[in-house]
């Protein structure tokens, strides 16, 4: 974490310097008060009281100014530190592969990016201000206490080991629980994130009570862990106050006996000693809070480092010379397995798609269709064989260059909380209104958009819930069409459309973008029958490949799919 604070090293130097000034002014106050009591009040010297009182006011103003400046520079450093750390953590999360994000829940990533970063940020601010203040207060207080009387300093030294032991004992018990607290917070965020995103499903199945109880369990677990930490730390304050008060009593007894015996200690010295002792031991108590914050922040820092230290699983290629071909896709004996899977999802897949061709992929649910197309943009790397785009292995491409050549509509439609036009323009921010409209016309989305009150400026709610499933798919297809591409991949992207609308979409797409290579994943024969070639997957392997007419003659699996869908259509 130190590299993030180096940028603000000037503030990290100035803040402690001003804090030293504030503490110095605080340390002078009890000594000045001693002077007022011993030489002003007891001797009835009102002129001295006035002069020393004015000094005290000036020192307070000077100390207050120093404290304000310290706070300003400390906050600049802490907030800047948190800002930089949060941006780097978010950038790292955006660069993680799907395989890596599958291991960490969304709720946990949200917690690490928000609460954990805040914990570390608070620690930085507290160390710059609190640690410096209390360190200087401790050393300066002991020195000033010794000036009043060595016996007073001895009393303080007797109380310090007891306070130190108390801090160590309580921190040892509380420290392991801080990471548990953050993990329980992950659980709360996970439940909340899932239920907010799936609110329609929860309501449709009348599962509000079930989800409330699930949230209650996660929340109770967080509350219980927090209470365990709080109950441990709740004992620390009173125990330290007992030690502080015993030390104050000891100072009064020692000072009173010395004054009565006619020693060098004066009533003003006793008052000053009590104040210094309170400052010293109070500062130690504050140091305990700093240690608590540090321990909590350390647990949070470890969780952030788990994200920042994730190694790149899909490293960029070297970015060779421009490819000779444009829009070709080749699979050479490709196999793929997910981590800890018992068997491969894909086995020995080989096929070629020439530039401008349309390849359709069809097969039963779970046969690996989406996994297959996820290998083309390198969302995952093949565990065996090669995937080539434009004649080059996708692992040799820079990911940005590779994905710039592709345009994809994924199985799950993702829209953002902005206008319909902005969602369509997502992959091409500089597109004109005419280009946006043309993409919507091809995707058969223009009609329903124009019927809305604000047309293309109609806002889309979070997750696209203000649009129907078919409308969301058409907006997503328009977004993919508008983005410059050589290869267009549609992963079951028209499943919510009726056959007539789907046919119009594919006709318009072929007419307006005849040179683009198209890979279409679909469930319906009607969606794929006009493709140049159809790839039939079965159990993760290529069962057949050819045109619709060829497959009807040669592939029993394809004929079974056709017959089953024909029966469903007749039944309907």
ROPA-35726 format. One record per residue (C-alpha): residue in one letter; x, y, z. Coordinates in steps of 0.001 Angstrom, whole numbers. Layout:
N
('A'; (X; Y; Z))
...
//
This chain:
572
('X'; (0; 0; 0))
('X'; (2987; 2349; 442))
('X'; (3243; 3120; -3273))
('X'; (-151; 4820; -3142))
('X'; (943; 7214; -396))
('X'; (4208; 8266; -2099))
('X'; (2291; 10561; -4441))
('X'; (1173; 12565; -1396))
('X'; (4451; 12546; 525))
('X'; (4528; 16372; 783))
('X'; (1152; 16332; 2560))
('X'; (2394; 13442; 4694))
('X'; (5289; 15626; 5830))
('X'; (3393; 18896; 6322))
('X'; (493; 17322; 8263))
('X'; (2718; 15879; 11046))
('X'; (4712; 19122; 11254))
('X'; (1551; 21132; 11881))
('X'; (396; 18457; 14301))
('X'; (3630; 18872; 16267))
('X'; (2841; 22587; 16469))
('X'; (-656; 21876; 17774))
('X'; (619; 19417; 20395))
('X'; (3358; 21825; 21500))
('X'; (717; 24473; 22180))
('X'; (-1376; 21936; 24110))
('X'; (1636; 20969; 26239))
('X'; (2346; 24577; 27161))
('X'; (-1151; 25206; 28532))
('X'; (-861; 23246; 31837))
('X'; (2541; 24841; 32575))
('X'; (1065; 28299; 32007))
('X'; (-1867; 27394; 34228))
('X'; (601; 26367; 36947))
('X'; (2179; 29805; 36676))
('X'; (-1224; 31486; 37033))
('X'; (-2092; 29419; 40142))
('X'; (1265; 29623; 41923))
('X'; (2333; 33163; 41008))
('X'; (-925; 34831; 40151))
('X'; (-3807; 33511; 42228))
('X'; (-1867; 32561; 45374))
('X'; (103; 35845; 45294))
('X'; (-2822; 37994; 44120))
('X'; (-824; 39244; 41090))
('X'; (-3665; 40090; 38703))
('X'; (-1292; 41642; 36142))
('X'; (506; 38294; 35794))
('X'; (-2848; 36525; 35475))
('X'; (-3813; 38872; 32632))
('X'; (-484; 38545; 30785))
('X'; (-314; 34767; 31102))
('X'; (-4019; 34479; 30192))
('X'; (-3416; 36415; 26960))
('X'; (-466; 34103; 26181))
('X'; (-2722; 31095; 26687))
('X'; (-5318; 32521; 24294))
('X'; (-2668; 33227; 21634))
('X'; (-1222; 29730; 22021))
('X'; (-4714; 28252; 21690))
('X'; (-5288; 30207; 18461))
('X'; (-1880; 29163; 17125))
('X'; (-2493; 25541; 18057))
('X'; (-5972; 25606; 16520))
('X'; (-4591; 26995; 13261))
('X'; (-1925; 24304; 13194))
('X'; (-4583; 21655; 13856))
('X'; (-6757; 22896; 10989))
('X'; (-3814; 22881; 8551))
('X'; (-2831; 19423; 9750))
('X'; (-6374; 18211; 9101))
('X'; (-6400; 19724; 5618))
('X'; (-3146; 18073; 4537))
('X'; (-3997; 14770; 6230))
('X'; (-7358; 14642; 4460))
('X'; (-5764; 15458; 1095))
('X'; (-3359; 12552; 1573))
('X'; (-5977; 10088; 2887))
('X'; (-8661; 10943; 328))
('X'; (-6164; 10929; -2532))
('X'; (-4782; 7603; -1326))
('X'; (-8281; 6112; -1202))
('X'; (-9179; 7539; -4608))
('X'; (-6080; 6079; -6292))
('X'; (-6425; 2717; -4555))
('X'; (-10108; 2450; -5458))
('X'; (-9412; 3292; -9117))
('X'; (-6625; 713; -9362))
('X'; (-8755; -1934; -7663))
('X'; (-11635; -1235; -10051))
('X'; (-9291; -1332; -13049))
('X'; (-7939; -4674; -11841))
('X'; (-11472; -6041; -11422))
('X'; (-12281; -4941; -14989))
('X'; (-9186; -6776; -16244))
('X'; (-9912; -10046; -14463))
('X'; (-10857; -13016; -16590))
('X'; (-14261; -14647; -16234))
('X'; (-12524; -17573; -14574))
('X'; (-11137; -15267; -11875))
('X'; (-14362; -13365; -11262))
('X'; (-16181; -16688; -10944))
('X'; (-14100; -17358; -7816))
('X'; (-14997; -14068; -6079))
('X'; (-18630; -13144; -5611))
('X'; (-19979; -9823; -6868))
('X'; (-20937; -8833; -3320))
('X'; (-17391; -9472; -2125))
('X'; (-15920; -7361; -4922))
('X'; (-18299; -4524; -4042))
('X'; (-17304; -4755; -363))
('X'; (-13606; -4701; -1195))
('X'; (-13988; -1722; -3489))
('X'; (-16043; 300; -999))
('X'; (-15883; -681; 2667))
('X'; (-12408; -2238; 2601))
('X'; (-10869; 719; 766))
('X'; (-12579; 3079; 3221))
('X'; (-11110; 1162; 6170))
('X'; (-7587; 1487; 4762))
('X'; (-8181; 5137; 3863))
('X'; (-9304; 5878; 7426))
('X'; (-6199; 4167; 8730))
('X'; (-3961; 6420; 6625))
('X'; (-5672; 9554; 7896))
('X'; (-5563; 8330; 11479))
('X'; (-1878; 7415; 11298))
('X'; (-903; 10784; 9848))
('X'; (-2807; 12702; 12513))
('X'; (-3493; 10477; 15507))
('X'; (-266; 8499; 15642))
('X'; (1915; 11596; 15350))
('X'; (-199; 13534; 17848))
('X'; (-163; 10856; 20502))
('X'; (3503; 9970; 20034))
('X'; (4537; 13589; 20472))
('X'; (2044; 14014; 23309))
('X'; (3483; 10985; 25088))
('X'; (7124; 12065; 24835))
('X'; (6392; 15733; 25491))
('X'; (3998; 14927; 28329))
('X'; (6543; 12746; 30115))
('X'; (9139; 15503; 29782))
('X'; (6769; 18185; 31107))
('X'; (5607; 15851; 33873))
('X'; (9233; 15275; 34875))
('X'; (9734; 19071; 34986))
('X'; (6953; 19331; 37545))
('X'; (8460; 16563; 39685))
('X'; (10383; 13306; 39003))
('X'; (7923; 11561; 41335))
('X'; (5057; 12411; 39005))
('X'; (6936; 10898; 36068))
('X'; (7528; 7763; 38162))
('X'; (3766; 7422; 38758))
('X'; (3167; 7637; 35000))
('X'; (5803; 4983; 34301))
('X'; (4113; 2664; 36789))
('X'; (779; 2969; 34998))
('X'; (2106; 2613; 31440))
('X'; (2951; -1144; 31542))
('X'; (-537; -1930; 32841))
('X'; (-2111; 43; 29999))
('X'; (173; -1635; 27439))
('X'; (-746; -5105; 28701))
('X'; (-4461; -4272; 28504))
('X'; (-4110; -3064; 24898))
('X'; (-2222; -6203; 23825))
('X'; (-4725; -8549; 25476))
('X'; (-7797; -6910; 23981))
('X'; (-6276; -6508; 20513))
('X'; (-5214; -10171; 20407))
('X'; (-8791; -11220; 21050))
('X'; (-10394; -8743; 18656))
('X'; (-7965; -8873; 15700))
('X'; (-9023; -12251; 14196))
('X'; (-12641; -11099; 14178))
('X'; (-12055; -8079; 11942))
('X'; (-11606; -10215; 8810))
('X'; (-14656; -12242; 9793))
('X'; (-16662; -8988; 9972))
('X'; (-15687; -8123; 6391))
('X'; (-16592; -11628; 5197))
('X'; (-19994; -11365; 6870))
('X'; (-20452; -8010; 5144))
('X'; (-19726; -9828; 1856))
('X'; (-22630; -12134; 2653))
('X'; (-25025; -9226; 3240))
('X'; (-23960; -7546; -7))
('X'; (-24337; -10808; -1936))
('X'; (-27911; -11332; -785))
('X'; (-28817; -7696; -1409))
('X'; (-27241; -7664; -4874))
('X'; (-28974; -10888; -5926))
('X'; (-32384; -9833; -4624))
('X'; (-32279; -6341; -6134))
('X'; (-31203; -7745; -9519))
('X'; (-33755; -10555; -9345))
('X'; (-36618; -8593; -7772))
('X'; (-39068; -9616; -10511))
('X'; (-38365; -13311; -9995))
('X'; (-38731; -12926; -6220))
('X'; (-42130; -11288; -6650))
('X'; (-43264; -13706; -9345))
('X'; (-42610; -16688; -7070))
('X'; (-43924; -14900; -3974))
('X'; (-40593; -15491; -2224))
('X'; (-40382; -12161; -411))
('X'; (-40619; -13807; 2999))
('X'; (-37992; -16388; 2100))
('X'; (-35570; -13738; 836))
('X'; (-36253; -11579; 3891))
('X'; (-35334; -14501; 6115))
('X'; (-32209; -15143; 4034))
('X'; (-31202; -11498; 4386))
('X'; (-32010; -11649; 8093))
('X'; (-29660; -14609; 8535))
('X'; (-26824; -12829; 6736))
('X'; (-27507; -9610; 8608))
('X'; (-27740; -11384; 11977))
('X'; (-24406; -13072; 11287))
('X'; (-22833; -9667; 10589))
('X'; (-24498; -8125; 13638))
('X'; (-23410; -11006; 15875))
('X'; (-19779; -10759; 14771))
('X'; (-19796; -6984; 15232))
('X'; (-21237; -7427; 18716))
('X'; (-18486; -9888; 19601))
('X'; (-15863; -7352; 18545))
('X'; (-17676; -4508; 20312))
('X'; (-18123; -6499; 23529))
('X'; (-14388; -7237; 23647))
('X'; (-13405; -3645; 22999))
('X'; (-16100; -2338; 25381))
('X'; (-14091; -3653; 28315))
('X'; (-10923; -1893; 27198))
('X'; (-12131; 1696; 27764))
('X'; (-13327; 1217; 31361))
('X'; (-10228; -788; 32289))
('X'; (-7972; 1957; 30970))
('X'; (-10049; 4615; 32755))
('X'; (-9555; 2723; 36024))
('X'; (-5788; 2791; 35508))
('X'; (-5936; 6487; 34571))
('X'; (-7955; 7411; 37644))
('X'; (-5675; 5392; 39937))
('X'; (-2678; 7250; 38509))
('X'; (-4437; 10591; 39038))
('X'; (-5170; 9633; 42646))
('X'; (-1520; 8637; 43097))
('X'; (-326; 11986; 41718))
('X'; (-2666; 13897; 44044))
('X'; (-1524; 11834; 47049))
('X'; (2166; 12237; 46204))
('X'; (1750; 15929; 45406))
('X'; (-387; 16621; 48454))
('X'; (2067; 14931; 50815))
('X'; (4967; 16805; 49237))
('X'; (3179; 20166; 49506))
('X'; (2242; 19433; 53138))
('X'; (5857; 18519; 53882))
('X'; (7020; 21843; 52427))
('X'; (8742; 20320; 49383))
('X'; (9367; 21899; 46012))
('X'; (6003; 20775; 44633))
('X'; (3354; 23529; 44524))
('X'; (-455; 23318; 44167))
('X'; (-79; 24579; 40604))
('X'; (2411; 21793; 39876))
('X'; (-68; 19187; 41113))
('X'; (-2791; 20638; 38852))
('X'; (-408; 20664; 35886))
('X'; (736; 17106; 36644))
('X'; (-2840; 15826; 36729))
('X'; (-3489; 17483; 33342))
('X'; (-290; 16080; 31806))
('X'; (-1037; 12628; 33168))
('X'; (-4535; 12793; 31735))
('X'; (-3110; 13833; 28364))
('X'; (-522; 11036; 28404))
('X'; (-2800; 8197; 29421))
('X'; (-5673; 9562; 27322))
('X'; (-3292; 9595; 24374))
('X'; (-2393; 5978; 25067))
('X'; (-6082; 5142; 25061))
('X'; (-6389; 6859; 21695))
('X'; (-3391; 4848; 20513))
('X'; (-5396; 1741; 21384))
('X'; (-8098; 2963; 19018))
('X'; (-5437; 3539; 16366))
('X'; (-4212; -25; 16812))
('X'; (-7797; -1212; 16504))
('X'; (-8239; 749; 13281))
('X'; (-4878; -481; 12037))
('X'; (-5799; -4108; 12733))
('X'; (-9155; -3745; 10992))
('X'; (-7515; -1948; 8071))
('X'; (-4864; -4637; 7818))
('X'; (-7569; -7264; 7310))
('X'; (-9159; -5029; 4664))
('X'; (-5785; -4377; 3016))
('X'; (-5173; -8123; 2723))
('X'; (-8521; -8509; 964))
('X'; (-7729; -5654; -1425))
('X'; (-4297; -7132; -2130))
('X'; (-5967; -10412; -3077))
('X'; (-7590; -8502; -5928))
('X'; (-4606; -6318; -6866))
('X'; (-2207; -9262; -6848))
('X'; (-4311; -11427; -9170))
('X'; (-2033; -12510; -11973))
('X'; (-3139; -11954; -15549))
('X'; (-4578; -15289; -16675))
('X'; (-5126; -14104; -20235))
('X'; (-1957; -12117; -21032))
('X'; (-1877; -9948; -24130))
('X'; (-138; -11271; -27199))
('X'; (2695; -9387; -28817))
('X'; (476; -7887; -31506))
('X'; (2087; -9084; -34718))
('X'; (1824; -7487; -38159))
('X'; (-1643; -6883; -39678))
('X'; (-3401; -10111; -40602))
('X'; (-3608; -11105; -44237))
('X'; (-7209; -12306; -43921))
('X'; (-10205; -10358; -42702))
('X'; (-13061; -12039; -40847))
('X'; (-12043; -15697; -40859))
('X'; (-12432; -17948; -37813))
('X'; (-10739; -21340; -37487))
('X'; (-10983; -23923; -34705))
('X'; (-8214; -26537; -34810))
('X'; (-8791; -29522; -32555))
('X'; (-10023; -27263; -29742))
('X'; (-10851; -28633; -26304))
('X'; (-11892; -26752; -23185))
('X'; (-12486; -27593; -19524))
('X'; (-13632; -25390; -16664))
('X'; (-11551; -25564; -13460))
('X'; (-12420; -28574; -11293))
('X'; (-14799; -29911; -13948))
('X'; (-15047; -33687; -14175))
('X'; (-15046; -33728; -17973))
('X'; (-14282; -31294; -20812))
('X'; (-17070; -29021; -22037))
('X'; (-15647; -29088; -25564))
('X'; (-13618; -31892; -27143))
('X'; (-11640; -31836; -30410))
('X'; (-13669; -29110; -32157))
('X'; (-12512; -28294; -35694))
('X'; (-14185; -26078; -38296))
('X'; (-13509; -23056; -40503))
('X'; (-15613; -19980; -41206))
('X'; (-14522; -18050; -44284))
('X'; (-14808; -14234; -44426))
('X'; (-18381; -13161; -45126))
('X'; (-19870; -16574; -44346))
('X'; (-22629; -17228; -41827))
('X'; (-22105; -20137; -39458))
('X'; (-24967; -21248; -37227))
('X'; (-24354; -23333; -34099))
('X'; (-27165; -25500; -32778))
('X'; (-27482; -28257; -30230))
('X'; (-29168; -29315; -27027))
('X'; (-29000; -27239; -23858))
('X'; (-25614; -27568; -22154))
('X'; (-23773; -28937; -25171))
('X'; (-21200; -26101; -25115))
('X'; (-22531; -23589; -27666))
('X'; (-21935; -20465; -25563))
('X'; (-18607; -21808; -24312))
('X'; (-17504; -22275; -27907))
('X'; (-18175; -18688; -28938))
('X'; (-16614; -17385; -25681))
('X'; (-13269; -18734; -26900))
('X'; (-13253; -16438; -29955))
('X'; (-12914; -13088; -28061))
('X'; (-10705; -14836; -25445))
('X'; (-13122; -14633; -22560))
('X'; (-11507; -17987; -21834))
('X'; (-8465; -19687; -23349))
('X'; (-8768; -23087; -24938))
('X'; (-7156; -25837; -22854))
('X'; (-6227; -27684; -26034))
('X'; (-5854; -26848; -29726))
('X'; (-5974; -23436; -31373))
('X'; (-8566; -20761; -32113))
('X'; (-7521; -18529; -35010))
('X'; (-8998; -15197; -36087))
('X'; (-7802; -13793; -39391))
('X'; (-5192; -16551; -39564))
('X'; (-3606; -15792; -36172))
('X'; (-3970; -17601; -32874))
('X'; (-6147; -15466; -30605))
('X'; (-3429; -15770; -27923))
('X'; (-1063; -13866; -30229))
('X'; (-3436; -10904; -30524))
('X'; (-3564; -8007; -28126))
('X'; (-6968; -8450; -26515))
('X'; (-8111; -4914; -27400))
('X'; (-7145; -5383; -31082))
('X'; (-8853; -8762; -31233))
('X'; (-12090; -7561; -29636))
('X'; (-12134; -4441; -31801))
('X'; (-12627; -6775; -34773))
('X'; (-15579; -8477; -33111))
('X'; (-19068; -7415; -32179))
('X'; (-20966; -9637; -29767))
('X'; (-24486; -10005; -28387))
('X'; (-24265; -12291; -25370))
('X'; (-26925; -14681; -24167))
('X'; (-27738; -12445; -21201))
('X'; (-28700; -8993; -22448))
('X'; (-26965; -6203; -20525))
('X'; (-28254; -2639; -20823))
('X'; (-27198; 411; -18823))
('X'; (-29045; 3155; -16966))
('X'; (-29018; 5717; -19743))
('X'; (-31072; 6519; -22852))
('X'; (-31805; 3986; -25594))
('X'; (-29620; 5974; -28006))
('X'; (-26703; 5937; -25554))
('X'; (-27075; 2191; -25107))
('X'; (-26971; 1647; -28878))
('X'; (-24025; 4055; -29179))
('X'; (-22128; 2210; -26413))
('X'; (-19624; 543; -28772))
('X'; (-19272; 3580; -31047))
('X'; (-19550; 6828; -29038))
('X'; (-18949; 9056; -32085))
('X'; (-21846; 7593; -34104))
('X'; (-24308; 10109; -35531))
('X'; (-28032; 10021; -34819))
('X'; (-28614; 8770; -38353))
('X'; (-26205; 5867; -37837))
('X'; (-27886; 4995; -34533))
('X'; (-31287; 4990; -36232))
('X'; (-30009; 2865; -39133))
('X'; (-28643; 247; -36712))
('X'; (-32008; 211; -34913))
('X'; (-33850; -203; -38238))
('X'; (-31726; -3252; -39120))
('X'; (-32318; -4709; -35639))
('X'; (-36099; -4158; -36033))
('X'; (-36012; -1841; -32998))
('X'; (-36879; 1477; -34656))
('X'; (-40654; 963; -34605))
('X'; (-41025; 350; -30883))
('X'; (-38479; 3079; -30032))
('X'; (-40353; 5704; -32049))
('X'; (-43619; 4759; -30329))
('X'; (-42186; 5758; -26946))
('X'; (-42846; 9273; -25671))
('X'; (-39193; 10366; -25790))
('X'; (-38127; 8138; -28688))
('X'; (-34407; 7442; -28720))
('X'; (-33979; 9637; -25643))
('X'; (-36173; 7323; -23550))
('X'; (-34251; 6433; -20373))
('X'; (-33608; 2756; -19667))
('X'; (-33890; 1675; -16045))
('X'; (-31188; -354; -14315))
('X'; (-30720; -3715; -15998))
('X'; (-33113; -2720; -18790))
('X'; (-36184; -3638; -16725))
('X'; (-38229; -885; -18400))
('X'; (-38056; -2828; -21688))
('X'; (-39474; -6221; -22596))
('X'; (-37184; -9163; -23301))
('X'; (-37568; -8796; -27071))
('X'; (-37003; -5051; -26916))
('X'; (-33837; -5488; -24885))
('X'; (-32515; -8037; -27365))
('X'; (-33176; -5754; -30327))
('X'; (-31435; -2813; -28639))
('X'; (-28459; -5082; -27889))
('X'; (-28374; -6292; -31513))
('X'; (-28495; -2667; -32721))
('X'; (-25565; -1861; -30427))
('X'; (-23573; -4744; -31921))
('X'; (-24453; -3767; -35502))
('X'; (-23385; -144; -34951))
('X'; (-19967; -1088; -33573))
('X'; (-17388; -1467; -36390))
('X'; (-16676; -5170; -36820))
('X'; (-15456; -7886; -39133))
('X'; (-17088; -10710; -37187))
('X'; (-20572; -10544; -35649))
('X'; (-21413; -13086; -32945))
('X'; (-25022; -13554; -31813))
('X'; (-25340; -15916; -28849))
('X'; (-29024; -16840; -28782))
('X'; (-29627; -13110; -29261))
('X'; (-33070; -13412; -30899))
('X'; (-34683; -16047; -28669))
('X'; (-37305; -13561; -27413))
('X'; (-38358; -12495; -30933))
('X'; (-41163; -13979; -32967))
('X'; (-40139; -15808; -36130))
('X'; (-41355; -13054; -38454))
('X'; (-39398; -10311; -36689))
('X'; (-36358; -12564; -36471))
('X'; (-36496; -13313; -40200))
('X'; (-36730; -9593; -41023))
('X'; (-33728; -8910; -38763))
('X'; (-31544; -11533; -40456))
('X'; (-32626; -10415; -43941))
('X'; (-31761; -6789; -43153))
('X'; (-28482; -7822; -41557))
('X'; (-27439; -9815; -44630))
('X'; (-28459; -6990; -46946))
('X'; (-26688; -4187; -45046))
('X'; (-23615; -6129; -43863))
('X'; (-22986; -8844; -46442))
('X'; (-19203; -8841; -45940))
('X'; (-19271; -9414; -42172))
('X'; (-18651; -12925; -40908))
('X'; (-21585; -14028; -38775))
('X'; (-21643; -16712; -36107))
('X'; (-25141; -17343; -34788))
('X'; (-25930; -19522; -31777))
('X'; (-29588; -20491; -31699))
('X'; (-32075; -23042; -30420))
('X'; (-34603; -22860; -33285))
('X'; (-34166; -24441; -36694))
('X'; (-35973; -21461; -38230))
('X'; (-33166; -19220; -36934))
('X'; (-30351; -21211; -38570))
('X'; (-31709; -22901; -41677))
('X'; (-30594; -20107; -44049))
('X'; (-27005; -20049; -42755))
('X'; (-24189; -20961; -45141))
('X'; (-23244; -23786; -42796))
('X'; (-24734; -25222; -39618))
('X'; (-22587; -26757; -36884))
('X'; (-24389; -29363; -34766))
('X'; (-22910; -29850; -31286))
('X'; (-23660; -32892; -29189))
('X'; (-22038; -33525; -25809))
('X'; (-19287; -30998; -26477))
('X'; (-18245; -32535; -29797))
('X'; (-19045; -31790; -33447))
('X'; (-21820; -34160; -34459))
('X'; (-22262; -32774; -37974))
('X'; (-21641; -29716; -40123))
('X'; (-23215; -28645; -43386))
('X'; (-26150; -26801; -44935))
('X'; (-29717; -27355; -43787))
('X'; (-30433; -29642; -46752))
('X'; (-27227; -31651; -46217))
('X'; (-27891; -32124; -42527))
('X'; (-31460; -33218; -43157))
('X'; (-29997; -36023; -45272))
('X'; (-26975; -36963; -43161))
('X'; (-27529; -36033; -39492))
('X'; (-29976; -37956; -37337))
('X'; (-29471; -35485; -34450))
('X'; (-30387; -32537; -36666))
('X'; (-33457; -34333; -38000))
('X'; (-34534; -35102; -34419))
('X'; (-34265; -31409; -33532))
('X'; (-36330; -30504; -36593))
('X'; (-38995; -33109; -35825))
('X'; (-39262; -32090; -32152))
('X'; (-39663; -28407; -33043))
('X'; (-42179; -29237; -35765))
('X'; (-44268; -31214; -33270))
('X'; (-44091; -28336; -30806))
('X'; (-45254; -25984; -33548))
('X'; (-48129; -28278; -34512))
('X'; (-49135; -28607; -30849))
('X'; (-49114; -24849; -30476))
//
